[in-house]
């Protein structure tokens, strides 16, 4: 078996792949975590090894499943819900939607914790983002929704001749058997998805990209954002939320309106008026909104 730090850095393809790496991290954490500070709904863990203290990203103690055995049971329940997700059922109970958010949150945050403790921060940042993209893609693939990553090539003229701006789309979700969007065209019935662990420093780009894409392809384009959370550690015993909610509303009112923003761990403002008209939980996307968004 690969060392845990190497395993974390490997691309993951399926829910089963993610289940295995999550179990490994959950089994590893009790051996190395030595301190904890609680702030509101979050735990800030630390690890003291060989005189060096490392801090783990804030963990939502309501969503996160610490026990590996309990996690594997919940993962089985989550996989059984896939049948219901595929059936486009409109009848969902609160414990089912919470299970979806909790399992996916635990997978991604356990991976993040593993990187916090085992991998150089500069290298870890990109890998954590890549694993999140792979996780979200694996979920939609399991749901039977066609998807792929695309890079739209947008030409522009300069004194040196024509050049190309590459607009990278994290994920395209399609109602068709195969994704029709490509490097020069976006299908108007498909959804452009921005998949990021946090909206910090990235929220504005989604709005700009939507305007840019629509002007280039000359039709309305559905654009949504999927975020893990918007919370970060502040010192050794505190947290801060990074969602700039006022700016989000200014962009929505004066630039363009996104089709939705979805969080696994929503910041407090996201669930208040007027933000909750635009911001929802990830479980609401996969249980309800996705089928509406994929309709012509």
N, C-alpha and C positions, 0 to 999 in steps of 0.2 A: 504493500500500500504506500502511496506517495505521502511524504510529510505533509502536514496540514497546510503549511504556508504555500507549498507548491500546488496543492489541490485547489486552494482558494483562487489561485491565479489562472487555473484552467477554465476555458470556455465551458459553459453548461448548456445542455440542449433540451432537457426535459424536466418535468415536475419531479420525477424520480431522482434525477441527478441532483436537483436542489434539495430534495429531502435528505439525501445521504450526506451532503456537505453540512447541512444544518445540524443533523444529529451529531456529527463529529465535533462541531464547534460547541454545541450544548454540553457534550460530555467533557470537553476540554476546559470550559470556563470555570467550573468550581475549583479546579486545581490551581488556577492562577489569580483569580480575583481575590483581593485581600481587604479592600475598603469599599464603602458605599456611603453616598450622601443622597438624601431624598429631597426633591424639590417639586412641590405640587404633585403631578401624576407621573413624575419621571425619577428614575434611578440613575445616579452618576457613579459608575463603578471605577475602581482603580486597581492597578496591579503593581506590586512592588517586587521586582526581581533583580537580584544582584545590585541593590542600592539605587536602582532606577525606577521611578514611578511613571507608569503609563496610564492614561485615562481613556475610558471607553466612551463612545458617543452616547448622549442621553437615551435612555430606554424607557418607552412608555410601558409602565408596569401593568396597565390594564390590558394592553394588546399582546405583550410579549409572553411567550410560553417558555419558561425556564427549564422545565423538566423534560429531558429527551424522550422518556417513555410516553408522557402525556402528549408531547408534540407529535410523535408517530401515530398515536391514536387519532388526534385531531387531523393529521394529514390524510389518514384513511377516510375520515368523514368528509374532508374537503374533496377528495377524489371522487367520492360517491355523489357529491353534489354536482359534479361535472355533467352527469346525465341530465339533471334538471336544468343546468345552464344551457346545454345544447338544445333542449326542448323549447326554449324561449318562454318558460313558465312565467306567469305574472304573479304567482302566489308565493311570496317569500316571507318567512318568519324572521323576527329580530335575531334569534340565536343563530340562524343560518347565515345571514349577512355579516354578523359579527365574526363568525367562524372564518369566513372568507378573508376579511380584513386581517384578522389575528394571525392566521397561518401564513399569509403572504408577508405580512409585516415581520413575523418572527424569522422567516427565511432570510429576508433581505438584511434585517438588523443583525442577525447572528453572523452573516457574512461580513458585514461592516465591522462588528466587534472583533472578529478573527483578524481582519486586516489591521485594525487599530493596535492589536497586541503583537502581531507577528511580522508585519511587512513595513518597509520604509514608507513614510507618509506620502512622499512624492509619487512613488510607484503605486501605492494603494488607492489613491484618489480615482485614477482612471479605471482601475480594475473594479472598484466598487460600482462605478457608473455602468461599466460594461455588463456586470452581473445583473444589475437591475433591468437593463434593456433586455437581456436574455431571458430573465424571469418573466417579464411582462409578455414577451413574444411567445414563450412556452405556454402561458395560460391561454392566450388567444388561439394558438395552434391546437391545444387540447380541446378548446371549445368548437373547433371546426371552422374557424374564421380565417380565410386566406390572408396572409400578411407577408410583407418583406420590407427591408430597408432600401431606400432609394436615395440617389443624389441627382437633383435636378440641375441640369446644365443651362445656365442663363447667359447668353452671349451679350456683349456690350462692345461698343467701338471706342478705340483710343487712337492717339496719334501714331502709335506703333502697329495699328491694325486691330482686328477683332480679337477680343479676349473672352474668357469664360469665367463666370462666377459660379462656384459650386455650392448649391444650397442643399445641405444634407438634412434629410428627413429621417428621424430615428426609426419610424415605423409607419407603414401604410396598411390600413385595415380595409378589406374589400368585401362587398356582398357577392362578388363573382367567384367562380371556382378558382380562378387565378387572378392575381393582382394585374390590373391593366395599366396602371401608371408606370412610367419609365423615365429615362433621363431627360426627355424633352416634352413630356406630356403628363398631366395629372387627370385621372378620371374623376369627373365631378361627383360621382356617387361614392367614391372612396374617401376615407378619413386620414388626414395627415396627423400623426401623433408625435408630440414631443414628450420623451420619456426621460425624466431627470430625477435624481434623488432629492433635489431641493430646487425651489424657484429662485433662490438667492442669486442675483446677478443674471438671471436667465428669463425672468418673466417677460420683460420688454421685448426680447428677441422673438417670442412667439407671436406677438401682435404685429411686429414689423414683418416677420416672415409671411404671415397670412396676407398682409397687404401686397407684399412683393409677389407671392405666388399667384394671387388672383389677377394681378395686373399682367403677369407674364402669360398665364394660361388663358386669360380672357373669360373666365367664368367664376362663379362663386365656388369656394373650396371649404369643405368642413375641416376645422382644425381644433384639436383638443390637447390638453396637457395632462400628463399623469405624473404625480410627484409622490415621493415617499413621505416627506414631512418638511416642515420649515422651522426646525428647532435646532439650536446648537448649544454646546457647553460654554458657560461663562465662568472663568476661574475654575476652582476645583469643586465648588459646591452650589453652582447656580446655572440657570439656563436663560436663553433669550430666544424670542421668536423672530424669524427673519422675513416673514411675509410683510411686504409694504402694501397693505390693503388699500390705502388711499390712492396710491399710484395705479394699482390694478383697476380701480373704478374710473380714474381719469382716462386710462388707456381704453377701457371698455366704452366710455361715453364719447370720447373724442377721436379715437383712432379707428377701431373696429371691434366687433364683438366675437369672442371665441364661442365655439359650440359647447364648451364645458371645460372645467378644471377639476381633476379628481385626485384626492389624497388618500393614502392608507392611514396616515396619522394627521388629521386636519389640525391646523393651528386654531386657537380659540375663535379668532375673528371670522374664520371661514364659515362657521355655522351660525353666524348672526346676520340679521338684516343689515344692508341689502346684499351682502356677499354670498349668502346661501342660495341666491338665485343663480349664481354662476359656479359655485364651488360645492362639491359633494364628496362623499366617500367613494373609494374605488369599487366597493361592492355594489353601489348603486349603478355604476357604469356597466358592470358585467351582468347584473341581474335585470336591469331595466333599459337604461339609456342606449346601450350599444345597438340593440335591434331597431330602435327608432332612428338612430343616426345612420344606420346602414340602409334604411329604406330610401328609395328614390324621392 
